[in-house]
Amino acid sequence: ILGNVLTDPVLLALRRVAQEAVSAERFGTGPTG
């Protein structure tokens, strides 16, 4: 149970970061400009 509670937020965070990275690359607003 603790494992799921700890991994769920992490997976959601990683997924959100991945989506933001992909969208940033698409719109050209990434760290690289």
CORBEL-V948895 format. One line per field, one symbol per residue. ss: DSSP state (h for helix, s for strand, l for the rest). phi: phi as a letter, one per 30 degrees, with the letter a starting at -180 (. if undefined). burial: I if it has 24 or more other ideal C-beta (glycine too) atoms within 12 Angstrom, else O. Layout:
# CORBEL-V948895
ss=???
phi=???
burial=???
This chain:
# CORBEL-V948895
ss=lhhhhhhhhhhhhhhhhhhhhhhhhhhllllll
phi=.eeddddedddddddddddddddddddicdedi
burial=OOOOOOOOOOOOOOOOOOOOOOOOOOOOOOOOO
